[in-house]
Amino acid sequence: MKVRDIMTKEIASLRSDDTIEHAAQLMKQYNCGSLPVCTQDKLIGIVTDRDIAVRSVATGEDVTSRRVGDIMTNDVVFANPETDVNDAARIMSDRQIRRLPVVENNSLIGIVALGDISLEPKCQDSAEDALKNISKPGASIR
């Protein structure tokens, strides 16, 4: 099974010049914990609710004026639509991430989440292994 078969195709995204407050509002609206950051449809980063908490709120930053580009992760790992779902789960496990952007021809076309993988009966073992590794304490954030 390929990532294309299970990814979410309609996704909200941010621009690097959007405010952190706007990012948090979108996360609330869409009930999600991370959003891709794009220039037009090109993926340039990702911002998570943890980034907002640790890189901005905890340091006393003004979320109404500080920009997403200041706190986003620039080195984004991603999959392509033809990536095998088990390989995507392995990438998530290795990088300790729960969501993997999907890029084709340099354009963001979707996101596959660990939850998407866990819903596929043939992939549940991969999802379980990934979750075990994602949940392990890792390196501290910047």
Legacy VTK file of the C-alpha trace (Angstrom):
# vtk DataFile Version 3.0
C-alpha trace
ASCII
DATASET POLYDATA
POINTS 142 float
0.000 0.000 0.000
1.236 3.492 -0.890
1.041 6.744 1.062
-1.151 8.112 -1.748
-3.877 5.640 -0.736
-4.251 6.845 2.859
-2.979 10.438 3.028
-5.182 13.406 3.791
-5.343 15.512 0.652
-7.085 18.639 1.883
-4.828 20.301 4.407
-4.512 23.696 6.002
-1.147 25.377 5.757
0.613 28.535 6.887
2.977 31.069 5.379
6.216 31.859 7.170
5.052 35.436 7.745
1.809 34.369 9.475
1.719 35.112 13.185
2.146 32.394 15.766
-1.270 33.374 17.093
-2.771 32.605 13.664
-1.026 29.219 13.649
-2.547 28.367 17.032
-5.984 29.504 15.843
-5.764 27.249 12.766
-4.648 24.316 14.916
-7.696 24.869 17.111
-10.020 25.247 14.111
-8.780 22.073 12.426
-8.102 20.148 15.647
-4.519 19.369 14.681
-1.117 19.629 16.314
1.030 20.609 13.349
0.736 22.562 10.147
2.962 22.691 7.095
4.493 26.049 6.212
4.499 26.802 2.502
5.460 29.406 -0.032
2.585 29.008 -2.453
2.427 25.190 -2.557
6.145 24.529 -1.878
6.856 23.053 1.559
9.427 25.139 3.441
8.827 24.079 7.036
6.481 22.710 9.636
5.265 24.147 12.920
3.829 22.132 15.794
1.868 22.986 18.896
5.012 22.062 20.831
7.040 24.563 18.799
4.531 27.241 19.773
4.658 26.281 23.443
8.413 25.778 23.809
9.915 28.182 21.262
7.517 31.061 21.804
5.103 31.021 24.746
7.586 29.589 27.267
10.116 32.275 26.391
7.579 35.070 26.793
7.385 35.934 23.109
4.460 37.981 21.785
2.480 35.480 19.708
0.509 38.299 18.071
3.588 39.747 16.409
6.165 36.949 16.207
6.136 34.988 12.950
5.801 31.284 12.230
9.067 31.428 10.287
10.867 32.279 13.544
9.905 29.016 15.252
9.193 26.503 12.487
11.352 23.492 11.724
13.105 24.131 8.418
14.605 20.695 7.862
11.374 18.871 7.086
11.362 15.185 6.337
8.687 14.189 3.843
7.443 11.327 1.723
6.319 11.131 -1.866
2.961 9.635 -2.843
4.576 6.387 -3.966
6.312 5.773 -0.635
5.257 2.463 0.874
3.148 2.972 4.007
5.460 0.721 6.049
8.430 2.851 4.945
6.528 5.989 5.982
5.927 4.440 9.422
9.647 3.650 9.668
10.524 7.271 8.810
8.104 8.485 11.495
9.620 6.095 13.997
13.204 7.080 13.194
12.473 10.827 13.281
9.988 10.621 16.191
7.212 12.400 14.289
3.496 11.666 14.033
2.763 13.403 10.737
4.630 13.210 7.457
4.047 15.743 4.662
3.669 14.274 1.179
5.397 16.140 -1.651
5.204 15.568 -5.397
7.000 17.707 -8.001
8.126 20.059 -5.205
4.496 20.704 -4.200
2.780 19.719 -0.954
-0.098 17.422 -1.883
-1.037 15.835 1.443
-0.111 14.615 4.878
-0.056 11.112 6.251
-0.480 10.732 9.979
0.398 7.849 12.239
-3.333 7.567 12.900
-3.971 7.051 9.168
-1.473 4.194 9.137
-2.905 2.601 12.282
-6.337 2.358 10.642
-4.981 0.080 7.919
-5.129 -3.554 9.094
-2.034 -4.548 7.073
-0.006 -1.718 8.609
-1.000 -1.830 12.268
2.246 -3.508 13.364
4.287 -0.769 11.658
2.158 1.909 13.292
2.531 0.272 16.710
6.320 0.072 16.358
6.475 3.693 15.204
4.375 4.874 18.138
6.647 3.070 20.596
9.692 4.871 19.184
7.951 8.240 18.848
6.903 8.089 22.482
10.460 7.485 23.735
12.147 10.533 25.223
14.266 12.158 22.545
16.647 14.995 22.087
15.510 18.303 23.481
14.047 20.868 21.167
16.332 23.722 20.104
LINES 1 143
142 0 1 2 3 4 5 6 7 8 9 10 11 12 13 14 15 16 17 18 19 20 21 22 23 24 25 26 27 28 29 30 31 32 33 34 35 36 37 38 39 40 41 42 43 44 45 46 47 48 49 50 51 52 53 54 55 56 57 58 59 60 61 62 63 64 65 66 67 68 69 70 71 72 73 74 75 76 77 78 79 80 81 82 83 84 85 86 87 88 89 90 91 92 93 94 95 96 97 98 99 100 101 102 103 104 105 106 107 108 109 110 111 112 113 114 115 116 117 118 119 120 121 122 123 124 125 126 127 128 129 130 131 132 133 134 135 136 137 138 139 140 141
